[in-house]
Amino acid sequence: MTNMIQKIAGMGGMTDQVIATDFLISAKSAVRNLSFALTESVTPDVRDVLRQQLSYAIEAHEKISQYMMDKGYYHPSNLDEQLEVELKASKAALKLAK
């Protein structure tokens, strides 16, 4: 039923892209926040835990990025292709708003 609704709304596979993009943004935020927390920590045990969590966050970011590149949702090395992806997503969002 959901696929049919997505097709009618003209979204097709946009839901996967939106979820993956949100997940990527969250992973980037985790890397940034953990890096900040690591520089502010004062005990070796806390730093060790934060380093491990930072490593996990970086791995997650890499996996999500690779998934998105494989699906054609993310083109970090090609600005023109990424612009096309962003324009398509923007048009779909505007279409939903109407």
mmCIF file as gemmi writes it, N, C-alpha and C atoms, coordinates in Angstrom:
data_model
loop_
_atom_site.group_PDB
_atom_site.id
_atom_site.type_symbol
_atom_site.label_atom_id
_atom_site.label_alt_id
_atom_site.label_comp_id
_atom_site.label_asym_id
_atom_site.label_entity_id
_atom_site.label_seq_id
_atom_site.pdbx_PDB_ins_code
_atom_site.Cartn_x
_atom_site.Cartn_y
_atom_site.Cartn_z
_atom_site.occupancy
_atom_site.B_iso_or_equiv
_atom_site.pdbx_formal_charge
_atom_site.auth_seq_id
_atom_site.auth_asym_id
_atom_site.pdbx_PDB_model_num
ATOM 1 N N . MET Axp A 1 ? 0.818 -1.193 0 1 0 ? 1 A 1
ATOM 2 C CA . MET Axp A 1 ? 0 0 0 1 0 ? 1 A 1
ATOM 3 C C . MET Axp A 1 ? 0.862 1.257 0 1 0 ? 1 A 1
ATOM 4 N N . THR Axp A 2 ? 1.931 1.231 0.806 1 0 ? 2 A 1
ATOM 5 C CA . THR Axp A 2 ? 2.801 2.406 0.887 1 0 ? 2 A 1
ATOM 6 C C . THR Axp A 2 ? 3.452 2.711 -0.453 1 0 ? 2 A 1
ATOM 7 N N . ASN Axp A 3 ? 3.938 1.68 -1.162 1 0 ? 3 A 1
ATOM 8 C CA . ASN Axp A 3 ? 4.559 1.9 -2.468 1 0 ? 3 A 1
ATOM 9 C C . ASN Axp A 3 ? 3.577 2.537 -3.435 1 0 ? 3 A 1
ATOM 10 N N . MET Axp A 4 ? 2.324 2.095 -3.389 1 0 ? 4 A 1
ATOM 11 C CA . MET Axp A 4 ? 1.321 2.666 -4.275 1 0 ? 4 A 1
ATOM 12 C C . MET Axp A 4 ? 1.1 4.146 -3.952 1 0 ? 4 A 1
ATOM 13 N N . ILE Axp A 5 ? 1.011 4.472 -2.678 1 0 ? 5 A 1
ATOM 14 C CA . ILE Axp A 5 ? 0.832 5.866 -2.277 1 0 ? 5 A 1
ATOM 15 C C . ILE Axp A 5 ? 2.026 6.71 -2.706 1 0 ? 5 A 1
ATOM 16 N N . GLN Axp A 6 ? 3.236 6.17 -2.543 1 0 ? 6 A 1
ATOM 17 C CA . GLN Axp A 6 ? 4.441 6.894 -2.961 1 0 ? 6 A 1
ATOM 18 C C . GLN Axp A 6 ? 4.42 7.151 -4.458 1 0 ? 6 A 1
ATOM 19 N N . LYS Axp A 7 ? 4.02 6.172 -5.241 1 0 ? 7 A 1
ATOM 20 C CA . LYS Axp A 7 ? 3.977 6.34 -6.696 1 0 ? 7 A 1
ATOM 21 C C . LYS Axp A 7 ? 2.93 7.365 -7.097 1 0 ? 7 A 1
ATOM 22 N N . ILE Axp A 8 ? 1.794 7.321 -6.439 1 0 ? 8 A 1
ATOM 23 C CA . ILE Axp A 8 ? 0.745 8.293 -6.741 1 0 ? 8 A 1
ATOM 24 C C . ILE Axp A 8 ? 1.222 9.706 -6.413 1 0 ? 8 A 1
ATOM 25 N N . ALA Axp A 9 ? 1.933 9.845 -5.294 1 0 ? 9 A 1
ATOM 26 C CA . ALA Axp A 9 ? 2.433 11.157 -4.88 1 0 ? 9 A 1
ATOM 27 C C . ALA Axp A 9 ? 3.652 11.576 -5.685 1 0 ? 9 A 1
ATOM 28 N N . GLY Axp A 10 ? 4.159 10.683 -6.549 1 0 ? 10 A 1
ATOM 29 C CA . GLY Axp A 10 ? 5.323 11.009 -7.368 1 0 ? 10 A 1
ATOM 30 C C . GLY Axp A 10 ? 6.635 10.891 -6.625 1 0 ? 10 A 1
ATOM 31 N N . MET Axp A 11 ? 6.628 10.196 -5.501 1 0 ? 11 A 1
ATOM 32 C CA . MET Axp A 11 ? 7.84 10.09 -4.702 1 0 ? 11 A 1
ATOM 33 C C . MET Axp A 11 ? 8.666 8.869 -5.077 1 0 ? 11 A 1
ATOM 34 N N . GLY Axp A 12 ? 8.053 7.789 -5.508 1 0 ? 12 A 1
ATOM 35 C CA . GLY Axp A 12 ? 8.781 6.584 -5.843 1 0 ? 12 A 1
ATOM 36 C C . GLY Axp A 12 ? 9.701 6.148 -4.723 1 0 ? 12 A 1
ATOM 37 N N . GLY Axp A 13 ? 11.01 6.153 -4.965 1 0 ? 13 A 1
ATOM 38 C CA . GLY Axp A 13 ? 11.99 5.731 -3.977 1 0 ? 13 A 1
ATOM 39 C C . GLY Axp A 13 ? 12.465 6.834 -3.053 1 0 ? 13 A 1
ATOM 40 N N . MET Axp A 14 ? 11.784 7.957 -3.059 1 0 ? 14 A 1
ATOM 41 C CA . MET Axp A 14 ? 12.237 9.096 -2.253 1 0 ? 14 A 1
ATOM 42 C C . MET Axp A 14 ? 12.261 8.785 -0.764 1 0 ? 14 A 1
ATOM 43 N N . THR Axp A 15 ? 11.387 7.923 -0.285 1 0 ? 15 A 1
ATOM 44 C CA . THR Axp A 15 ? 11.35 7.638 1.145 1 0 ? 15 A 1
ATOM 45 C C . THR Axp A 15 ? 12.681 7.061 1.618 1 0 ? 15 A 1
ATOM 46 N N . ASP Axp A 16 ? 13.232 6.108 0.882 1 0 ? 16 A 1
ATOM 47 C CA . ASP Axp A 16 ? 14.536 5.544 1.243 1 0 ? 16 A 1
ATOM 48 C C . ASP Axp A 16 ? 15.605 6.625 1.257 1 0 ? 16 A 1
ATOM 49 N N . GLN Axp A 17 ? 15.568 7.485 0.279 1 0 ? 17 A 1
ATOM 50 C CA . GLN Axp A 17 ? 16.555 8.563 0.194 1 0 ? 17 A 1
ATOM 51 C C . GLN Axp A 17 ? 16.422 9.514 1.378 1 0 ? 17 A 1
ATOM 52 N N . VAL Axp A 18 ? 15.198 9.851 1.737 1 0 ? 18 A 1
ATOM 53 C CA . VAL Axp A 18 ? 14.971 10.77 2.861 1 0 ? 18 A 1
ATOM 54 C C . VAL Axp A 18 ? 15.461 10.146 4.157 1 0 ? 18 A 1
ATOM 55 N N . ILE Axp A 19 ? 15.152 8.882 4.371 1 0 ? 19 A 1
ATOM 56 C CA . ILE Axp A 19 ? 15.59 8.198 5.586 1 0 ? 19 A 1
ATOM 57 C C . ILE Axp A 19 ? 17.108 8.109 5.622 1 0 ? 19 A 1
ATOM 58 N N . ALA Axp A 20 ? 17.723 7.731 4.514 1 0 ? 20 A 1
ATOM 59 C CA . ALA Axp A 20 ? 19.18 7.613 4.466 1 0 ? 20 A 1
ATOM 60 C C . ALA Axp A 20 ? 19.853 8.967 4.693 1 0 ? 20 A 1
ATOM 61 N N . THR Axp A 21 ? 19.299 10.015 4.105 1 0 ? 21 A 1
ATOM 62 C CA . THR Axp A 21 ? 19.859 11.357 4.283 1 0 ? 21 A 1
ATOM 63 C C . THR Axp A 21 ? 19.767 11.789 5.745 1 0 ? 21 A 1
ATOM 64 N N . ASP Axp A 22 ? 18.636 11.537 6.362 1 0 ? 22 A 1
ATOM 65 C CA . ASP Axp A 22 ? 18.463 11.881 7.775 1 0 ? 22 A 1
ATOM 66 C C . ASP Axp A 22 ? 19.449 11.1 8.642 1 0 ? 22 A 1
ATOM 67 N N . PHE Axp A 23 ? 19.629 9.836 8.316 1 0 ? 23 A 1
ATOM 68 C CA . PHE Axp A 23 ? 20.567 8.993 9.054 1 0 ? 23 A 1
ATOM 69 C C . PHE Axp A 23 ? 22.002 9.501 8.875 1 0 ? 23 A 1
ATOM 70 N N . LEU Axp A 24 ? 22.351 9.913 7.662 1 0 ? 24 A 1
ATOM 71 C CA . LEU Axp A 24 ? 23.692 10.439 7.4 1 0 ? 24 A 1
ATOM 72 C C . LEU Axp A 24 ? 23.932 11.727 8.186 1 0 ? 24 A 1
ATOM 73 N N . ILE Axp A 25 ? 22.941 12.602 8.196 1 0 ? 25 A 1
ATOM 74 C CA . ILE Axp A 25 ? 23.062 13.852 8.957 1 0 ? 25 A 1
ATOM 75 C C . ILE Axp A 25 ? 23.24 13.549 10.445 1 0 ? 25 A 1
ATOM 76 N N . SER Axp A 26 ? 22.501 12.57 10.946 1 0 ? 26 A 1
ATOM 77 C CA . SER Axp A 26 ? 22.627 12.182 12.353 1 0 ? 26 A 1
ATOM 78 C C . SER Axp A 26 ? 24.01 11.61 12.653 1 0 ? 26 A 1
ATOM 79 N N . ALA Axp A 27 ? 24.541 10.809 11.729 1 0 ? 27 A 1
ATOM 80 C CA . ALA Axp A 27 ? 25.876 10.244 11.926 1 0 ? 27 A 1
ATOM 81 C C . ALA Axp A 27 ? 26.932 11.349 11.932 1 0 ? 27 A 1
ATOM 82 N N . LYS Axp A 28 ? 26.786 12.327 11.043 1 0 ? 28 A 1
ATOM 83 C CA . LYS Axp A 28 ? 27.723 13.455 11.019 1 0 ? 28 A 1
ATOM 84 C C . LYS Axp A 28 ? 27.656 14.233 12.324 1 0 ? 28 A 1
ATOM 85 N N . SER Axp A 29 ? 26.449 14.418 12.818 1 0 ? 29 A 1
ATOM 86 C CA . SER Axp A 29 ? 26.264 15.126 14.08 1 0 ? 29 A 1
ATOM 87 C C . SER Axp A 29 ? 26.904 14.358 15.232 1 0 ? 29 A 1
ATOM 88 N N . ALA Axp A 30 ? 26.765 13.047 15.222 1 0 ? 30 A 1
ATOM 89 C CA . ALA Axp A 30 ? 27.38 12.22 16.267 1 0 ? 30 A 1
ATOM 90 C C . ALA Axp A 30 ? 28.896 12.349 16.245 1 0 ? 30 A 1
ATOM 91 N N . VAL Axp A 31 ? 29.489 12.324 15.055 1 0 ? 31 A 1
ATOM 92 C CA . VAL Axp A 31 ? 30.945 12.476 14.937 1 0 ? 31 A 1
ATOM 93 C C . VAL Axp A 31 ? 31.376 13.825 15.507 1 0 ? 31 A 1
ATOM 94 N N . ARG Axp A 32 ? 30.673 14.861 15.123 1 0 ? 32 A 1
ATOM 95 C CA . ARG Axp A 32 ? 31.001 16.207 15.604 1 0 ? 32 A 1
ATOM 96 C C . ARG Axp A 32 ? 30.853 16.306 17.12 1 0 ? 32 A 1
ATOM 97 N N . ASN Axp A 33 ? 29.736 15.822 17.654 1 0 ? 33 A 1
ATOM 98 C CA . ASN Axp A 33 ? 29.486 15.921 19.09 1 0 ? 33 A 1
ATOM 99 C C . ASN Axp A 33 ? 30.449 15.061 19.905 1 0 ? 33 A 1
ATOM 100 N N . LEU Axp A 34 ? 30.741 13.876 19.421 1 0 ? 34 A 1
ATOM 101 C CA . LEU Axp A 34 ? 31.693 13.026 20.134 1 0 ? 34 A 1
ATOM 102 C C . LEU Axp A 34 ? 33.095 13.618 20.111 1 0 ? 34 A 1
ATOM 103 N N . SER Axp A 35 ? 33.474 14.227 18.993 1 0 ? 35 A 1
ATOM 104 C CA . SER Axp A 35 ? 34.789 14.883 18.907 1 0 ? 35 A 1
ATOM 105 C C . SER Axp A 35 ? 34.884 16.015 19.919 1 0 ? 35 A 1
ATOM 106 N N . PHE Axp A 36 ? 33.825 16.789 20.001 1 0 ? 36 A 1
ATOM 107 C CA . PHE Axp A 36 ? 33.795 17.89 20.962 1 0 ? 36 A 1
ATOM 108 C C . PHE Axp A 36 ? 33.878 17.35 22.391 1 0 ? 36 A 1
ATOM 109 N N . ALA Axp A 37 ? 33.074 16.334 22.685 1 0 ? 37 A 1
ATOM 110 C CA . ALA Axp A 37 ? 33.072 15.756 24.032 1 0 ? 37 A 1
ATOM 111 C C . ALA Axp A 37 ? 34.44 15.178 24.38 1 0 ? 37 A 1
ATOM 112 N N . LEU Axp A 38 ? 35.09 14.583 23.403 1 0 ? 38 A 1
ATOM 113 C CA . LEU Axp A 38 ? 36.42 14.004 23.63 1 0 ? 38 A 1
ATOM 114 C C . LEU Axp A 38 ? 37.429 15.081 24.015 1 0 ? 38 A 1
ATOM 115 N N . THR Axp A 39 ? 37.366 16.214 23.362 1 0 ? 39 A 1
ATOM 116 C CA . THR Axp A 39 ? 38.315 17.285 23.682 1 0 ? 39 A 1
ATOM 117 C C . THR Axp A 39 ? 38.019 17.922 25.033 1 0 ? 39 A 1
ATOM 118 N N . GLU Axp A 40 ? 36.8 17.772 25.528 1 0 ? 40 A 1
ATOM 119 C CA . GLU Axp A 40 ? 36.417 18.368 26.805 1 0 ? 40 A 1
ATOM 120 C C . GLU Axp A 40 ? 36.541 17.405 27.98 1 0 ? 40 A 1
ATOM 121 N N . SER Axp A 41 ? 36.733 16.129 27.705 1 0 ? 41 A 1
ATOM 122 C CA . SER Axp A 41 ? 36.783 15.145 28.796 1 0 ? 41 A 1
ATOM 123 C C . SER Axp A 41 ? 38.107 15.238 29.542 1 0 ? 41 A 1
ATOM 124 N N . VAL Axp A 42 ? 38.061 14.895 30.829 1 0 ? 42 A 1
ATOM 125 C CA . VAL Axp A 42 ? 39.262 15.032 31.655 1 0 ? 42 A 1
ATOM 126 C C . VAL Axp A 42 ? 39.802 13.71 32.181 1 0 ? 42 A 1
ATOM 127 N N . THR Axp A 43 ? 38.997 12.656 32.144 1 0 ? 43 A 1
ATOM 128 C CA . THR Axp A 43 ? 39.487 11.383 32.686 1 0 ? 43 A 1
ATOM 129 C C . THR Axp A 43 ? 39.825 10.415 31.555 1 0 ? 43 A 1
ATOM 130 N N . PRO Axp A 44 ? 40.867 9.643 31.75 1 0 ? 44 A 1
ATOM 131 C CA . PRO Axp A 44 ? 41.274 8.679 30.718 1 0 ? 44 A 1
ATOM 132 C C . PRO Axp A 44 ? 40.186 7.663 30.38 1 0 ? 44 A 1
ATOM 133 N N . ASP Axp A 45 ? 39.435 7.21 31.376 1 0 ? 45 A 1
ATOM 134 C CA . ASP Axp A 45 ? 38.38 6.224 31.11 1 0 ? 45 A 1
ATOM 135 C C . ASP Axp A 45 ? 37.289 6.807 30.218 1 0 ? 45 A 1
ATOM 136 N N . VAL Axp A 46 ? 36.903 8.032 30.495 1 0 ? 46 A 1
ATOM 137 C CA . VAL Axp A 46 ? 35.879 8.687 29.669 1 0 ? 46 A 1
ATOM 138 C C . VAL Axp A 46 ? 36.412 8.895 28.259 1 0 ? 46 A 1
ATOM 139 N N . ARG Axp A 47 ? 37.659 9.317 28.133 1 0 ? 47 A 1
ATOM 140 C CA . ARG Axp A 47 ? 38.246 9.518 26.799 1 0 ? 47 A 1
ATOM 141 C C . ARG Axp A 47 ? 38.275 8.209 26.016 1 0 ? 47 A 1
ATOM 142 N N . ASP Axp A 48 ? 38.599 7.106 26.694 1 0 ? 48 A 1
ATOM 143 C CA . ASP Axp A 48 ? 38.625 5.808 26.009 1 0 ? 48 A 1
ATOM 144 C C . ASP Axp A 48 ? 37.245 5.433 25.477 1 0 ? 48 A 1
ATOM 145 N N . VAL Axp A 49 ? 36.224 5.634 26.293 1 0 ? 49 A 1
ATOM 146 C CA . VAL Axp A 49 ? 34.856 5.326 25.868 1 0 ? 49 A 1
ATOM 147 C C . VAL Axp A 49 ? 34.457 6.223 24.691 1 0 ? 49 A 1
ATOM 148 N N . LEU Axp A 50 ? 34.764 7.506 24.801 1 0 ? 50 A 1
ATOM 149 C CA . LEU Axp A 50 ? 34.4 8.438 23.733 1 0 ? 50 A 1
ATOM 150 C C . LEU Axp A 50 ? 35.15 8.129 22.438 1 0 ? 50 A 1
ATOM 151 N N . ARG Axp A 51 ? 36.413 7.74 22.534 1 0 ? 51 A 1
ATOM 152 C CA . ARG Axp A 51 ? 37.172 7.362 21.329 1 0 ? 51 A 1
ATOM 153 C C . ARG Axp A 51 ? 36.532 6.164 20.64 1 0 ? 51 A 1
ATOM 154 N N . GLN Axp A 52 ? 36.109 5.181 21.439 1 0 ? 52 A 1
ATOM 155 C CA . GLN Axp A 52 ? 35.467 3.995 20.867 1 0 ? 52 A 1
ATOM 156 C C . GLN Axp A 52 ? 34.146 4.374 20.204 1 0 ? 52 A 1
ATOM 157 N N . GLN Axp A 53 ? 33.364 5.21 20.866 1 0 ? 53 A 1
ATOM 158 C CA . GLN Axp A 53 ? 32.091 5.65 20.292 1 0 ? 53 A 1
ATOM 159 C C . GLN Axp A 53 ? 32.32 6.484 19.029 1 0 ? 53 A 1
ATOM 160 N N . LEU Axp A 54 ? 33.362 7.299 19.029 1 0 ? 54 A 1
ATOM 161 C CA . LEU Axp A 54 ? 33.701 8.093 17.846 1 0 ? 54 A 1
ATOM 162 C C . LEU Axp A 54 ? 34.065 7.17 16.684 1 0 ? 54 A 1
ATOM 163 N N . SER Axp A 55 ? 34.809 6.126 16.982 1 0 ? 55 A 1
ATOM 164 C CA . SER Axp A 55 ? 35.172 5.157 15.941 1 0 ? 55 A 1
ATOM 165 C C . SER Axp A 55 ? 33.921 4.503 15.352 1 0 ? 55 A 1
ATOM 166 N N . TYR Axp A 56 ? 32.973 4.126 16.209 1 0 ? 56 A 1
ATOM 167 C CA . TYR Axp A 56 ? 31.722 3.536 15.727 1 0 ? 56 A 1
ATOM 168 C C . TYR Axp A 56 ? 30.943 4.538 14.863 1 0 ? 56 A 1
ATOM 169 N N . ALA Axp A 57 ? 30.902 5.779 15.29 1 0 ? 57 A 1
ATOM 170 C CA . ALA Axp A 57 ? 30.172 6.804 14.546 1 0 ? 57 A 1
ATOM 171 C C . ALA Axp A 57 ? 30.804 7.04 13.173 1 0 ? 57 A 1
ATOM 172 N N . ILE Axp A 58 ? 32.13 7.043 13.11 1 0 ? 58 A 1
ATOM 173 C CA . ILE Axp A 58 ? 32.818 7.222 11.831 1 0 ? 58 A 1
ATOM 174 C C . ILE Axp A 58 ? 32.54 6.035 10.912 1 0 ? 58 A 1
ATOM 175 N N . GLU Axp A 59 ? 32.56 4.824 11.46 1 0 ? 59 A 1
ATOM 176 C CA . GLU Axp A 59 ? 32.241 3.635 10.662 1 0 ? 59 A 1
ATOM 177 C C . GLU Axp A 59 ? 30.808 3.69 10.14 1 0 ? 59 A 1
ATOM 178 N N . ALA Axp A 60 ? 29.879 4.113 10.991 1 0 ? 60 A 1
ATOM 179 C CA . ALA Axp A 60 ? 28.477 4.218 10.57 1 0 ? 60 A 1
ATOM 180 C C . ALA Axp A 60 ? 28.341 5.244 9.452 1 0 ? 60 A 1
ATOM 181 N N . HIS Axp A 61 ? 29.009 6.379 9.602 1 0 ? 61 A 1
ATOM 182 C CA . HIS Axp A 61 ? 28.971 7.413 8.562 1 0 ? 61 A 1
ATOM 183 C C . HIS Axp A 61 ? 29.49 6.859 7.241 1 0 ? 61 A 1
ATOM 184 N N . GLU Axp A 62 ? 30.578 6.124 7.304 1 0 ? 62 A 1
ATOM 185 C CA . GLU Axp A 62 ? 31.153 5.545 6.09 1 0 ? 62 A 1
ATOM 186 C C . GLU Axp A 62 ? 30.185 4.569 5.42 1 0 ? 62 A 1
ATOM 187 N N . LYS Axp A 63 ? 29.545 3.719 6.214 1 0 ? 63 A 1
ATOM 188 C CA . LYS Axp A 63 ? 28.607 2.742 5.655 1 0 ? 63 A 1
ATOM 189 C C . LYS Axp A 63 ? 27.379 3.418 5.06 1 0 ? 63 A 1
ATOM 190 N N . ILE Axp A 64 ? 26.861 4.41 5.746 1 0 ? 64 A 1
ATOM 191 C CA . ILE Axp A 64 ? 25.691 5.126 5.236 1 0 ? 64 A 1
ATOM 192 C C . ILE Axp A 64 ? 26.048 5.872 3.953 1 0 ? 64 A 1
ATOM 193 N N . SER Axp A 65 ? 27.203 6.531 3.953 1 0 ? 65 A 1
ATOM 194 C CA . SER Axp A 65 ? 27.661 7.252 2.749 1 0 ? 65 A 1
ATOM 195 C C . SER Axp A 65 ? 27.798 6.305 1.576 1 0 ? 65 A 1
ATOM 196 N N . GLN Axp A 66 ? 28.401 5.153 1.813 1 0 ? 66 A 1
ATOM 197 C CA . GLN Axp A 66 ? 28.603 4.176 0.737 1 0 ? 66 A 1
ATOM 198 C C . GLN Axp A 66 ? 27.264 3.666 0.212 1 0 ? 66 A 1
ATOM 199 N N . TYR Axp A 67 ? 26.337 3.385 1.117 1 0 ? 67 A 1
ATOM 200 C CA . TYR Axp A 67 ? 24.998 2.953 0.717 1 0 ? 67 A 1
ATOM 201 C C . TYR Axp A 67 ? 24.352 4.006 -0.178 1 0 ? 67 A 1
ATOM 202 N N . MET Axp A 68 ? 24.433 5.259 0.253 1 0 ? 68 A 1
ATOM 203 C CA . MET Axp A 68 ? 23.81 6.34 -0.508 1 0 ? 68 A 1
ATOM 204 C C . MET Axp A 68 ? 24.486 6.532 -1.864 1 0 ? 68 A 1
ATOM 205 N N . MET Axp A 69 ? 25.8 6.391 -1.914 1 0 ? 69 A 1
ATOM 206 C CA . MET Axp A 69 ? 26.494 6.507 -3.204 1 0 ? 69 A 1
ATOM 207 C C . MET Axp A 69 ? 26.108 5.357 -4.119 1 0 ? 69 A 1
ATOM 208 N N . ASP Axp A 70 ? 26.016 4.142 -3.558 1 0 ? 70 A 1
ATOM 209 C CA . ASP Axp A 70 ? 25.635 2.979 -4.363 1 0 ? 70 A 1
ATOM 210 C C . ASP Axp A 70 ? 24.23 3.131 -4.944 1 0 ? 70 A 1
ATOM 211 N N . LYS Axp A 71 ? 23.337 3.766 -4.194 1 0 ? 71 A 1
ATOM 212 C CA . LYS Axp A 71 ? 21.954 3.963 -4.641 1 0 ? 71 A 1
ATOM 213 C C . LYS Axp A 71 ? 21.789 5.195 -5.529 1 0 ? 71 A 1
ATOM 214 N N . GLY Axp A 72 ? 22.844 6.023 -5.626 1 0 ? 72 A 1
ATOM 215 C CA . GLY Axp A 72 ? 22.753 7.232 -6.442 1 0 ? 72 A 1
ATOM 216 C C . GLY Axp A 72 ? 22.122 8.406 -5.712 1 0 ? 72 A 1
ATOM 217 N N . TYR Axp A 73 ? 22.034 8.312 -4.372 1 0 ? 73 A 1
ATOM 218 C CA . TYR Axp A 73 ? 21.451 9.386 -3.574 1 0 ? 73 A 1
ATOM 219 C C . TYR Axp A 73 ? 22.465 10.444 -3.179 1 0 ? 73 A 1
ATOM 220 N N . TYR Axp A 74 ? 23.732 10.12 -3.259 1 0 ? 74 A 1
ATOM 221 C CA . TYR Axp A 74 ? 24.781 10.983 -2.699 1 0 ? 74 A 1
ATOM 222 C C . TYR Axp A 74 ? 25.992 10.946 -3.615 1 0 ? 74 A 1
ATOM 223 N N . HIS Axp A 75 ? 26.446 12.132 -4.023 1 0 ? 75 A 1
ATOM 224 C CA . HIS Axp A 75 ? 27.59 12.256 -4.932 1 0 ? 75 A 1
ATOM 225 C C . HIS Axp A 75 ? 28.574 13.269 -4.34 1 0 ? 75 A 1
ATOM 226 N N . PRO Axp A 76 ? 29.323 12.882 -3.311 1 0 ? 76 A 1
ATOM 227 C CA . PRO Axp A 76 ? 30.199 13.847 -2.642 1 0 ? 76 A 1
ATOM 228 C C . PRO Axp A 76 ? 31.341 14.357 -3.513 1 0 ? 76 A 1
ATOM 229 N N . SER Axp A 77 ? 31.677 13.641 -4.578 1 0 ? 77 A 1
ATOM 230 C CA . SER Axp A 77 ? 32.792 14.05 -5.433 1 0 ? 77 A 1
ATOM 231 C C . SER Axp A 77 ? 32.356 14.727 -6.717 1 0 ? 77 A 1
ATOM 232 N N . ASN Axp A 78 ? 31.048 14.841 -6.931 1 0 ? 78 A 1
ATOM 233 C CA . ASN Axp A 78 ? 30.555 15.424 -8.167 1 0 ? 78 A 1
ATOM 234 C C . ASN Axp A 78 ? 29.435 16.413 -7.852 1 0 ? 78 A 1
ATOM 235 N N . LEU Axp A 79 ? 29.775 17.664 -7.79 1 0 ? 79 A 1
ATOM 236 C CA . LEU Axp A 79 ? 28.825 18.709 -7.416 1 0 ? 79 A 1
ATOM 237 C C . LEU Axp A 79 ? 27.64 18.785 -8.366 1 0 ? 79 A 1
ATOM 238 N N . ASP Axp A 80 ? 27.866 18.627 -9.655 1 0 ? 80 A 1
ATOM 239 C CA . ASP Axp A 80 ? 26.774 18.701 -10.629 1 0 ? 80 A 1
ATOM 240 C C . ASP Axp A 80 ? 25.749 17.588 -10.404 1 0 ? 80 A 1
ATOM 241 N N . GLU Axp A 81 ? 26.227 16.362 -10.199 1 0 ? 81 A 1
ATOM 242 C CA . GLU Axp A 81 ? 25.314 15.25 -9.956 1 0 ? 81 A 1
ATOM 243 C C . GLU Axp A 81 ? 24.578 15.432 -8.631 1 0 ? 81 A 1
ATOM 244 N N . GLN Axp A 82 ? 25.29 15.91 -7.611 1 0 ? 82 A 1
ATOM 245 C CA . GLN Axp A 82 ? 24.649 16.127 -6.314 1 0 ? 82 A 1
ATOM 246 C C . GLN Axp A 82 ? 23.595 17.216 -6.412 1 0 ? 82 A 1
ATOM 247 N N . LEU Axp A 83 ? 23.865 18.228 -7.188 1 0 ? 83 A 1
ATOM 248 C CA . LEU Axp A 83 ? 22.888 19.295 -7.387 1 0 ? 83 A 1
ATOM 249 C C . LEU Axp A 83 ? 21.61 18.742 -8.013 1 0 ? 83 A 1
ATOM 250 N N . GLU Axp A 84 ? 21.75 17.859 -8.976 1 0 ? 84 A 1
ATOM 251 C CA . GLU Axp A 84 ? 20.584 17.238 -9.61 1 0 ? 84 A 1
ATOM 252 C C . GLU Axp A 84 ? 19.762 16.45 -8.592 1 0 ? 84 A 1
ATOM 253 N N . VAL Axp A 85 ? 20.447 15.705 -7.72 1 0 ? 85 A 1
ATOM 254 C CA . VAL Axp A 85 ? 19.759 14.941 -6.679 1 0 ? 85 A 1
ATOM 255 C C . VAL Axp A 85 ? 19 15.891 -5.753 1 0 ? 85 A 1
ATOM 256 N N . GLU Axp A 86 ? 19.652 16.978 -5.361 1 0 ? 86 A 1
ATOM 257 C CA . GLU Axp A 86 ? 19.029 17.942 -4.451 1 0 ? 86 A 1
ATOM 258 C C . GLU Axp A 86 ? 17.84 18.643 -5.105 1 0 ? 86 A 1
ATOM 259 N N . LEU Axp A 87 ? 17.963 18.98 -6.365 1 0 ? 87 A 1
ATOM 260 C CA . LEU Axp A 87 ? 16.854 19.617 -7.075 1 0 ? 87 A 1
ATOM 261 C C . LEU Axp A 87 ? 15.649 18.682 -7.178 1 0 ? 87 A 1
ATOM 262 N N . LYS Axp A 88 ? 15.916 17.421 -7.467 1 0 ? 88 A 1
ATOM 263 C CA . LYS Axp A 88 ? 14.835 16.434 -7.553 1 0 ? 88 A 1
ATOM 264 C C . LYS Axp A 88 ? 14.14 16.299 -6.199 1 0 ? 88 A 1
ATOM 265 N N . ALA Axp A 89 ? 14.903 16.232 -5.135 1 0 ? 89 A 1
ATOM 266 C CA . ALA Axp A 89 ? 14.325 16.112 -3.791 1 0 ? 89 A 1
ATOM 267 C C . ALA Axp A 89 ? 13.529 17.368 -3.436 1 0 ? 89 A 1
ATOM 268 N N . SER Axp A 90 ? 14.05 18.522 -3.814 1 0 ? 90 A 1
ATOM 269 C CA . SER Axp A 90 ? 13.347 19.779 -3.533 1 0 ? 90 A 1
ATOM 270 C C . SER Axp A 90 ? 12.022 19.852 -4.283 1 0 ? 90 A 1
ATOM 271 N N . LYS Axp A 91 ? 12.032 19.438 -5.533 1 0 ? 91 A 1
ATOM 272 C CA . LYS Axp A 91 ? 10.804 19.451 -6.324 1 0 ? 91 A 1
ATOM 273 C C . LYS Axp A 91 ? 9.77 18.51 -5.736 1 0 ? 91 A 1
ATOM 274 N N . ALA Axp A 92 ? 10.218 17.337 -5.282 1 0 ? 92 A 1
ATOM 275 C CA . ALA Axp A 92 ? 9.298 16.377 -4.662 1 0 ? 92 A 1
ATOM 276 C C . ALA Axp A 92 ? 8.714 16.96 -3.375 1 0 ? 92 A 1
ATOM 277 N N . ALA Axp A 93 ? 9.54 17.641 -2.594 1 0 ? 93 A 1
ATOM 278 C CA . ALA Axp A 93 ? 9.058 18.249 -1.345 1 0 ? 93 A 1
ATOM 279 C C . ALA Axp A 93 ? 8.037 19.35 -1.636 1 0 ? 93 A 1
ATOM 280 N N . LEU Axp A 94 ? 8.301 20.154 -2.65 1 0 ? 94 A 1
ATOM 281 C CA . LEU Axp A 94 ? 7.362 21.214 -3.018 1 0 ? 94 A 1
ATOM 282 C C . LEU Axp A 94 ? 6.052 20.642 -3.524 1 0 ? 94 A 1
ATOM 283 N N . LYS Axp A 95 ? 6.151 19.534 -4.231 1 0 ? 95 A 1
ATOM 284 C CA . LYS Axp A 95 ? 4.957 18.863 -4.752 1 0 ? 95 A 1
ATOM 285 C C . LYS Axp A 95 ? 4.089 18.363 -3.595 1 0 ? 95 A 1
ATOM 286 N N . LEU Axp A 96 ? 4.718 17.847 -2.562 1 0 ? 96 A 1
ATOM 287 C CA . LEU Axp A 96 ? 3.975 17.353 -1.4 1 0 ? 96 A 1
ATOM 288 C C . LEU Axp A 96 ? 3.318 18.487 -0.626 1 0 ? 96 A 1
ATOM 289 N N . ALA Axp A 97 ? 3.953 19.648 -0.639 1 0 ? 97 A 1
ATOM 290 C CA . ALA Axp A 97 ? 3.437 20.788 0.106 1 0 ? 97 A 1
ATOM 291 C C . ALA Axp A 97 ? 2.167 21.359 -0.519 1 0 ? 97 A 1
ATOM 292 N N . LYS Axp A 98 ? 1.945 21.088 -1.784 1 0 ? 98 A 1
ATOM 293 C CA . LYS Axp A 98 ? 0.768 21.645 -2.481 1 0 ? 98 A 1
ATOM 294 C C . LYS Axp A 98 ? -0.489 20.93 -2.143 1 0 ? 98 A 1
